[in-house]
Amino acid sequence: MPPTLDAALLRRWAAAAVAGLDRHRGELDGINVFPVADADTGTNMLLTMRAGADAVDQGSGDAAEIAAALAKGALRGARGNSGTILSQLLRGLAEALGAGEDLAGALRRASELATAAVAEPREGTMLTVIAAAAEAAAELGGDPVAVADAAHAAVARTTGQLAELSRAGVVDAGGLGVAVVLDALVEACAGRVPERSRVVVRDRAALTAARESGSEQYDSEVMYLLDRTTDDAVTALRARLTSLGDSVVVVGDGSGTWNVHVHCTDVGAAIEAGIEAGRPHRVTVMRFDDRPPEPERPTFRRSRAVLMIASGAGVAELARAAGADVLETRPGHTVSGRELADSVEATGAAHVALMTCDVGLLDLASRVAGAARDEGREVVVVPTTSVPQGLAALAVHDLSRNAADDVVAMAEAAAGTRTGGLVVAEAEALTWVGRCAPGEVLGMSEGEVVLIAPDLTVGALWLAHRMLTPGGELVTALLGADAPEELGSGLAEDLRRTHPEVDVVVYRGGQVDFPLVLGVE
């Protein structure tokens, strides 16, 4: 049965595709001989997919909007020939979902776009594998397992379809990367990674010879984004680039931005052609002989860490006691990207679960995580929008589990925690529950004012009882820097009497914005 490509599935697919390409990056780079044996197909596809996934992390909306964000992010971050074509697979997905089509329609459109983007399509490449996947989806009803199986079968045939692959005794690296992305869809649907045999290099000496030969005709790869253009200008540009070099791929995102790729020797002419067609920007030129070596992976002091952003000395102490590294913020200070990146690096861990405990910092955390991954450190943002959610996540953190399962458990614990707090009104105001006067206490729950109380003691009781209406097993109370101890002890005594089934813990959080913060799990 074909899957329903909803927003949640697309997010899981994007994340699984990044993880899959990361696992297979070395394998894909190692067999890369076409169109140029420059050992970067896996890296380029990973960076392209990661750019798309990062755009999804920062976006919202329905499936069509998520797919559009994925495609645009991938096109703007596309690397190399393989990444540029991969962006068209994602654009096909976006266009099909926007038109109300299913997976079969998405792969059919992806095949059309990818083939049209390449100036001189060749059999035995990524295009062949995408076409085989589209055909299987149409014939077999869009079953992800059947589609992925068909892609891998097509990959196996590429050795005999392309002379360059046959001489080196390998399959097409880009085609295998497409199959990995489709395996990620199976994982996103079924929760498991399909078992596949690793690529076997038939003739290591022939592969080495192909890798050392580089490009026989051209010495540079030129890429740029192009806008302020027209379809006719793009057609003329593609023809001009074909006369200058090979591996010409010119692809669009459907909204006026194009990604241009060519292997050539006359770099200036390739860029001038772009200027004639529109406005080129983000120009990248790489000489095949001068490609920098793969950056060295950093060395790590430990395998895993949890990093939590905490406002308040008490909260910071609780987080450290639970095993977390802490970026402690001071009142009125906004965390910068540099501070957060430095704190991630200071953990010394290869895998970092990052918790912001603040919805306003989630976008920043996603950007920092993306940059850290590019440098070889895996950083996963665990969605937490409050301190109680962060503490709940820490309570289930378990280093004996594998990292992925541990992050899922932490995210589930955070999502299962309701948060509320008390603030003292400084001026008269109209709220959702009526008009408040200066000095009155506002009870907040999930970002909304839900009650007005005469003082903190009454407000604490009313808010706790309201938050327990849907049920709960544990109430965590965090006292602010200036809150009296009696506020916590009185609340705990009342809840033990009125809700004996609920455990109550009170800590001195030390926060200055809320006299009291409550979490209900």
N, C-alpha and C positions, 0 to 999 in steps of 0.2 A: 504494500500500500504506500503510495507516495506521501511524503511528510508534508505537513502544513508549515510553510515557510513563514512563520510568524517572527516577531521582533526578538523574542527570547531565543529561538532556535538560531537565528542569524548571529546573535551575539556569541552563543556557544560555538557556532561553526567558525567564526572569525578567530576566537581565542584558541580553538583546537587546531586551526590551520597554522597559526603562528607557532604553536608548540610543536606540531608535526614537522614543519619546515626547519625549525631549530634543531630537532633531533636528527634530521636527514641532511643538514647543511653540508657537513663534511663529505658525505657520500655523493651528493649532487655536484659539489665543487670538484671532487676527485675524478668524475667521469665526464666532465664538461669538455667536449671537443668541437661542438658546433654551436653557432657559426664561427666562433673563434675559440681556440683552446686556451682560455684565459682563467680557468679555474674559479669562476665567480658566479655560476648560475644559481647554486643553492643560496649563496649570500644575497644575491640580488632579489631572488624571489622572497626570501625571508624579510628583507628590509621593506620591500614593496607591500607585502601582506601586513607587516607590523604597522606601516603608515596607515593602511586602511583600518586596521583594528583600533589604533589609537583614535582615529576620527570617530569610530563607533562609540568608544568609551566616553567621548566628550559630547555625544549627540543623544537625542531622544526621539520618540515618535513611534509610528507604526512600522510595519515590516518594510514598506516601500521607502520610507524616509531613512530607516537604518541602512537598507541596501544602497540607497543613493549616497549616503555619507561614506559607506565602505568603499564604493567605487571611486568617488572623488578623492578621498584620502589616498587610495592606492595609486591613482593616476598622478597626483601631485608628488607622491613619494617614490614613484617607479624608478627602479634602477636597472640599467642594461636592457638588452633585447628581451630576455625572459620576463623581467618584471613588467615591462611595458605591455607585453602580450597578456600576462596574468591580469593586469588592470582591466583588459577588455573582457575577460571572463566575468569579472565582478560587475562591469558595466552592463553586460548582457543580463545578469541576475537582476540588477536594479531596473532596467527597462522592462523586463518581463513582469516583475512584481508590480511595477507601476501600471502595467496594462492588465493586471489581474490574472496573469498566467502562472503556471506551476513550474516545477523543476525542469521538466522536459522543454517547456518554452524558454526557460532561462538559458539552458545549455544550447538550444538551437540558436538563440539570438547571440550568445557568446561566440559560437562557432562562426557565424556570419560576420560579426564585428572583428574578430581576431584575424580572419582570413583577409578581409578587406583592408586591414591596417598594414599588412605586409606587402611590400612592393613586389617581391618575387617569392611567392609561397612555395615551399618544398615539402614533398612527402617524407614522412619519417621524423617529423618535428612535433613541437607542442600543438600545432594546428591539427595534425593527424589525430592526436590523442583526444583533444577537445571534440573533434568531429565524431570520433568513435563513442565518446561518452554521450553526446547528444543523440546519436542514433540509438544507443541502448536505452536511453531514457524514453525516447519516443515509442520504441517497440515493447518495452517491458513495464510501462506505466510509471516511470519515474522512481522506481525502487532504488534507494541510495546504494545498497549493497551491490545490486546488479550493475549499476552505473560505475561504481568504483572498480568492480571486477573487470568490466569491459575496458576501462581506462588502462588497467595494468596489463591486460592482454594486448592492447594496442601498443603499449610501451615495449613489450617484449618483441614485437614485430619490427620496431624501428631500426634495429641493427641491420636487417636485410633490406631496408628501404632507402637508406641514405649511405652513399659511398664513404663519406667521412667517418661515420659510425662503424661501418663494416671494417674499414682498415684498422681502426683502433680497437675493435672487438667489444664495444660497449653499446648500451641503449642510450636514447636521447635524454640528457639530463633535465631539460625543460619539460619534456613529456612526463618524466617520472615525478617532477615537482607538481604537475597538474594532478597526477594520480594521488599524490600525498594529500593535496588539498581536498580531493573528493573522499579520501579515507577519513579526513577530518569531519566531513559531513556525516559519515556513518557513525563516527564517535559521538558527534553532537546529538544524533538521533537515538542511538542505542546505548551510549555510555561506555563503549568499549572501542579500543583501537584494533582494526582488523590485523590479523597476523599475516605478514608478507615475508617472502624470502628476500634476503639482501642481494644487491646487484653483484653478479660475478663478472670480474674482468677477465676476458678470455685470453688476452695477450698483453701482459703488463709492459713488455718492451715496446709493442706497437703503440700503446697508450702513451707511454713516456715520450716516444718520438713525436706523436701528435701534439702533446702538451708543449714540447720544446720548439715546435715550428712556428707557433703564433699565427698571425695573419700573413698569408702569402703576398697580399697586394697592398694592404692598408695598415697604417701604423697608429691610428688614433680612433677613439670612440668619442663621438660628440652627442650630447644630449641637452635639450632645453625645453622649457615650457613656452607655449606660444598662445597669445590671445590677441584681441583686436584684429581678427582676420575674417575671412569668408571661406565658404566651401570651395569656391573656384580657386582662391589663392592657395588653399591647402593642397588641392589637386596638382597645381603647378609646382608647389614646393616638393611634393613627393616625387614628381618627375625630375626636378632639378637635382635632388639628392641622389636619385638612382643613377644619374649620369656622373655623379661625383664619387660614389662608393657603393657599398653593399650593406646588407642587414638593415635596410631602410624600413623603419616602422614609424608611422605617424598616426597617433590615436587620439580620440577626443573623449571628453566626459559627458558630452551631450548638452553642455551649457556654455560652450564657447571657449573652453580651455583645451589645448592640445599638448600632447607630449611627443617630442620629436627625437628620434634616435637614428644614428647612421655611423657606420665605420668608413673612414675616409683618410686621405692624406692631406688634402687641402682644407684645413680646419677653418681658415678665414672665409673661404667660399661657402662652406656649410652654414656658418653663422650669418653671412651676408644674405644668403637665400632666405633665412628666417626673417631678417629685417625687411626684406622686400615683401614678405607674406603677411607680416603683422608686427607684434611686439614680442620678441624673444626675451625671456628672463630665466633666472636660475640656470645659467649656462654652465655645463660641466664638460671638461675636456680631459680625457685620460689616454695617455700613450700606452700602448700595450706593453712596450718594453720597460716602461717606467712605473708600472703599477706598484703601489706600496705593498709590502708584505702584509699578510693578515696580522692585525694588531695582537700583541701578546695578551693572553688572558691574564687578568690580575690574579695574584695569589691571595687566598683567603685564610683567615685564622680559624674559621669555623664554618660549618655547612649551612646553618640556618639561624635566623634571628627574627624577632618581632620588634618593630619600631612603632612606638605610640607617641602622638603629639599630645601633651598634657598641659593644661592651664591650671596652675595651683600646685603648691608644694605637696599637699596631702595626696592629691591624685597621682602626682609623679612618684611619690613614695610607694603607693599601692601598686602602680604598674611595675615598678622595679622589683617589688617583693614577689610579684606574679611571674617574674622572669623576662620582662620586656626591657629593651633599650628605650630611652625616653628623650624626646626633644621637648624640654620644658620651656614654655613661653611665659612672658611676663605680661601684666595687664596693659592693654592699649597697643601691644606690639603685633604687627602682622608678619607671619612667617613668610620668608622669601624662598624662592626656588633654590638659591645658592645654599641657604641654611639647611633646607631639607635634604638637598643632594649631599652636603657634607655629613649630615647625620646618618644618611643611608650608608655612605662610605665608611663612616666611623664604626659601624657595627662589625666590620671585618667579615661579614657573612656572604656566602655565595648566593643564598636565597633569603630574601627579606619580605616578610609580610608587613605591610605598612598600613597603619590605622590613623586617620586624621582626627576622628571624633568631632568633626566639624564639617557640615555639608559645604561650607564655603571654600574649603581647601581640597575638595575632591578633584577638581580639574587640575590644580597645581600638582597634586600627588600623581595624577595620571601622566602628566608631562615629565615629571622627574623620573617616574618608573620607566617610561619609554627611553629616556636618555641613558639611564643606568643599564638597561638591557643591551643597548648598542655597545656598551663598554664591557659586556661580558657578565654582568650581575643580574640575576633574575629577581625582579621586584614585582610583587603582586599587591595591589591595593585592595584591602578588605573593606567593603563598604560599611563605614561607621559614621554616624552623624551626631553622636553624643558620647560623653564619658561613660555613662552606664552601659552603652552598647560595647564600648571598647573593653570595659572590665568583664562583661559577660563573655566576650570573645576570648579574652585571656584565660578565663576560668576553664575553658575546654581545650586550650592549646596543649598539644601533646607531641613532643619531639619523637616519640616512638612510632608515630604514624608517618606515612610518606607525606611529603610537603603538600601535594595537591589535595589529599584527603583532609589534612589538617586545616588548610585554608578554607575548604568547604565547610568543615565543622565550625570554624570560627565565624564564618559569614552567616551560617544558619543561627548560631547563638545570638549574634548581633541583631539579626532580623527579627528574632523572637523576643526582643526586649523593647518594651514601651518606655518612653522617656517623658518626664514632666519636670516642671520647676516653678519656683516662686520668685516674683520680682515685686519691688515696692514702687508704686506709681509716683512719679515725680511731678506730674501735672494732671489737671483734669483732661479726660479723653473719653471718646466714644469707642467702645469695644464691641465685639460680637455678642457679648452677654449683657450689655448695658453700659451706662456711663459710670466711670470711676472718678474718685476724688483724690487729690494728692495725699499720700500716706497710706492709702488702701493697698491691699495685697492682691496681685493678679496671679491666678493659677494658670500656667501654660502647659499644654499637652500637645506633643507632635507639632509645635510651632504655632498653635492657636490659643487665644485666651479662652478658657473654658469656665472660669469662675472669678468672682470678686469677693474677697474676704476682709473682715475688719482688721485682722492682724496675722502675723506669721503662724502662730500656734493653730488658730482656727483654719487658716489656709492650708497648712500641712495636712491636717486631718481630712478636710474636704477633698483635697486633691488626691490623697492616697486612696480614699474610699472610691472616688470616681474612677481612678485608674485600675482598681481591682474589680470593677464591675464585670469586665469580660473574663475574669479569672486571673490566677497567678500563683506562683509557688514561692517566689523570693522577692522581697522588696529591699532595694539598696538605697539608703539615704546618704547623701553627701552634703555635709554642712559647709556653708560658705565661710570665708575668712573671719567675718564679724558676727556670725550667727551664734547665739548662746547654746551651750551644751543641752540646756533644758528643752530646746526645740526638738532635738533628736531623741532624747530619752522619753519625752512625753509622747511623741509619735509612736515610738516602739512599744510603749506600755499600752497605748490605745489599740494598736493593731493586734497585739498578742491577745487582748481581751475580745475584740470584735471579729478578728480573723485568725483563730488559733491554728488553722491549717497552713498559714503562711509564715515562712521564716523571715525575720527582719534583721538587717545588719546596718549599723550606723558608723560612718567614717567622717573624719574631718578632711574634707576635700580641699579646702583652702581657696576655692574659686572666689572671685570678687564680683562677678556679674549676677550670680544667683545666690541668695541666702540659703536656698535649699534646692538640691536636684534629686529627683526620684527616678529610680529605674525599677520596672516590674518585669520579671521573667516568668 
